[in-house]
Amino acid sequence: MTLETKKSIFVELGKFLKQFSEKDTAKNSDVLHNDLFFDDFEKLIHLSQSHNGWYTPEQVYFAIKSWSNALTEENLDKWLSNYFFDSANDNKKEKTVALILAGNIPLVGFHDFLSVLITGNKALIKTSSNDQHLLPFLAKYLIAVDKNLNEKINFVEGKLENFDTVIATGSNNTARYFEYYFKDKPSIIRKNRNSVAILNGQETKEDLEALGEDIFRYFGLGCRNVSKIFVPKGYSFNAFFEAIFKYQDVIHYEKYANNYDYNKAVFLMSNFKLLDNGFLTIKEDTSYASPISSVFYEFYENIEDLQKRLEADAEQIQCIVSNNVIKNSIAFGQAQNPQLWDYADNVDTITFLLTTK
């Protein structure tokens, strides 16, 4: 299967996904295999919350939209143009790649899945118990587009066996297990990471509203969600709280509200000083990882010193959000809109898959 064929298959998937939207789902007669998949996928979207309480239709639709925007011919060409694909030796180089996927946000493992197939390898997939339905459904759609993929995709429930390479995502604790268990295999082992925002006090209301998107999308469960804010000495959070008020409805979601009540109570029982607006607490803390419904903050005096600190702590940080305050940061509101070439943990998955023997 040539690279162009593989790209075209995923472009068709992008067209399929583009039909689905929280406000205006509309069937497109030009999309392949709609008669087999359209209605069932719409049902699955609304059933997802019964499979995982955090997978509300709103959040699933957002993930689908993100992938429909990513899976275009233009994006795939731009992403893959920097790599050398030796199509003549595809079969000789074919590896079986074991994928151990997370389930914190919808389709969080799709990029690894895409990377394995686009490089001509086989995917041996162990889904998270929290996300067992969305990816298998999309895999069935891909196989309907091209039956050759049937031999390239295998979902397993038990022990992983007969594989060459591993890409595994988990907590810091499970990562230690993965590193030991897969010590004899080439691997990418992903651990806990968090994302941070840097403010300088010059942000507009629109900037801070967009920062709210980085905090509240997927209820803050993703590694790209902002869980820590760095602010200059003497910073007032009044403008921040006013801007994020538009996200107040998050507290009406029971699972989020339970976390808010619990974590706030724990903080108060420990006599921590909190700022609170009724649906988010913010607490001064040096840690990067804050609990759901809370964001930590820390003051800084010198942006150059902060840059050095973040560089030293790079293995703990997934992405940095700012208004060009610091180099290698992304714009407010874009944390959960990564491009195909934005790799988790800054590890180039395509290079790994193409060069690992």
Residue pairs with C-beta under 8 A, 6 or more apart in sequence:
1 90
1 120
1 146
1 148
2 87
3 80
3 85
3 87
3 118
3 120
5 146
6 117
6 118
6 120
7 73
7 76
7 77
7 80
7 118
8 73
9 142
9 145
9 146
9 149
10 71
10 76
10 114
10 118
10 142
11 71
11 72
11 73
11 76
12 31
12 32
12 145
13 71
13 138
13 141
13 142
13 145
14 67
14 68
14 69
14 70
14 71
14 72
15 28
15 30
15 31
15 32
15 68
16 31
16 32
16 33
16 34
16 37
16 38
16 41
16 141
17 64
17 65
17 67
17 68
17 71
18 28
18 68
19 25
19 26
19 27
19 28
19 31
19 34
19 38
20 41
20 42
20 45
20 61
20 64
20 65
20 68
21 61
21 65
22 57
22 58
22 61
22 62
25 42
27 34
27 38
28 34
31 38
32 144
32 145
33 141
33 144
33 145
36 144
37 137
37 140
37 141
37 144
40 137
41 137
41 141
44 133
44 134
44 137
45 57
45 60
45 61
45 64
46 57
47 133
48 55
48 56
48 57
48 60
48 106
48 133
48 134
49 55
49 56
49 57
51 130
51 131
51 132
51 133
52 103
52 130
52 131
53 255
54 104
54 105
54 130
54 218
54 219
54 221
54 255
55 106
55 131
56 253
59 105
59 106
59 217
59 218
59 219
60 106
60 134
62 217
62 218
62 336
63 105
63 106
63 107
64 106
64 107
66 336
66 337
67 107
67 110
69 75
69 337
70 339
70 340
75 339
75 340
76 118
76 340
78 340
78 341
79 339
79 340
79 341
80 118
80 350
83 350
83 351
83 354
84 354
85 119
85 120
85 354
86 93
90 120
93 120
94 120
94 121
94 122
95 121
95 122
95 164
95 165
95 353
95 356
96 121
96 122
96 123
96 124
96 162
96 163
96 164
96 165
97 116
97 121
97 122
97 123
97 124
97 163
97 164
97 165
97 166
97 167
97 353
98 124
98 125
98 126
98 160
98 163
98 165
98 166
98 167
98 168
98 185
99 109
99 112
99 113
99 116
99 123
99 124
99 125
99 126
99 167
99 168
100 126
100 160
100 166
100 167
100 168
100 169
100 170
100 178
101 108
101 109
101 112
101 113
101 125
101 126
101 127
101 128
101 131
101 135
101 169
102 108
102 109
102 128
102 131
102 169
102 170
103 127
103 128
103 129
103 130
103 131
103 132
104 130
104 218
104 221
104 222
104 223
105 218
105 221
105 222
106 131
106 134
106 218
107 131
107 134
107 135
107 138
108 131
108 169
108 222
109 125
109 127
109 128
109 131
109 135
109 169
110 135
110 138
111 340
111 343
111 344
111 349
112 167
112 169
112 349
113 123
113 125
113 135
113 139
114 340
115 349
115 350
115 353
116 122
116 123
116 167
116 353
117 123
117 142
117 149
117 152
117 153
118 350
119 350
119 353
119 354
121 152
121 165
121 353
122 151
122 152
122 153
122 154
123 152
123 153
123 154
124 154
124 156
124 160
124 162
124 163
125 135
125 153
125 154
125 155
125 156
126 155
126 156
126 157
126 160
127 135
127 136
127 155
136 155
139 149
139 153
139 155
142 149
142 153
143 149
143 150
143 153
163 185
164 185
164 186
165 185
165 186
165 187
165 353
165 356
166 178
166 182
166 185
166 186
166 187
166 188
166 189
167 187
167 188
167 190
167 349
168 174
168 175
168 178
168 182
168 187
168 188
168 189
168 190
169 190
169 344
170 177
170 178
170 190
170 191
171 191
171 192
172 191
172 192
175 189
175 190
175 191
178 187
178 189
179 187
179 189
182 189
186 352
186 356
186 357
188 345
188 347
188 349
188 352
190 344
190 345
190 347
192 223
192 289
192 316
193 223
193 315
193 316
193 317
193 318
193 345
194 223
194 225
194 227
194 228
194 288
194 289
194 290
194 316
194 317
194 318
195 214
195 223
195 224
195 225
195 226
195 227
195 228
195 317
195 318
195 319
195 320
195 321
195 335
196 226
196 227
196 228
196 229
196 230
196 288
196 310
196 317
196 320
196 321
197 211
197 214
197 226
197 228
197 229
197 230
197 320
197 321
197 322
197 332
198 229
198 230
198 300
198 303
198 306
198 320
198 321
198 322
198 325
198 326
198 329
199 229
199 230
199 231
199 232
199 235
199 240
199 322
199 325
200 232
200 303
200 322
200 323
200 325
201 231
201 232
201 235
202 323
203 211
203 239
203 323
203 332
205 239
205 242
205 243
207 243
207 323
207 332
208 239
208 240
208 242
208 243
208 244
208 332
209 243
209 244
209 246
209 333
210 331
210 332
210 333
210 334
211 226
211 240
211 243
211 244
211 321
211 332
211 333
212 243
212 244
212 246
212 247
213 332
213 333
213 335
213 336
214 224
214 225
214 226
214 321
214 332
214 333
214 334
214 335
214 336
215 225
215 226
215 227
215 244
215 247
215 280
215 295
216 244
216 247
216 250
217 225
217 335
217 336
218 225
218 336
219 250
219 253
219 255
219 256
219 292
220 227
220 292
220 293
221 292
222 336
223 318
223 344
224 318
224 319
224 335
224 336
224 338
225 335
225 336
226 295
226 321
226 335
227 288
227 289
227 290
227 295
227 296
228 285
228 287
228 288
228 289
228 290
228 295
228 296
228 297
228 298
229 282
229 295
229 296
229 297
229 298
230 297
230 298
230 299
230 300
230 306
231 237
231 297
231 298
231 299
231 300
232 299
232 300
232 301
233 299
233 300
233 301
234 299
235 299
237 275
237 282
237 297
241 275
241 277
244 277
244 280
245 277
247 279
247 280
248 278
248 279
250 256
250 279
251 257
251 260
251 278
251 279
256 292
256 293
259 291
259 292
259 293
260 279
260 280
260 281
260 292
260 293
263 281
263 291
263 292
263 293
263 294
264 274
264 276
264 281
264 293
264 294
267 274
267 281
267 283
267 294
268 274
272 283
273 283
273 284
274 281
274 282
274 283
275 281
275 282
275 283
276 282
279 293
280 293
280 294
280 295
281 293
281 294
281 295
282 294
282 295
282 296
282 297
283 290
283 294
283 295
283 296
283 297
284 296
284 297
284 298
284 299
285 296
285 297
285 298
286 296
286 298
287 296
288 296
288 313
288 316
288 317
290 296
300 306
303 325
303 326
306 326
307 326
307 327
310 317
310 320
310 326
314 346
315 345
318 344
318 345
319 329
319 330
319 335
319 342
320 326
320 328
320 329
320 330
321 329
321 330
321 331
321 332
321 334
321 335
322 329
322 332
323 331
323 332
343 349
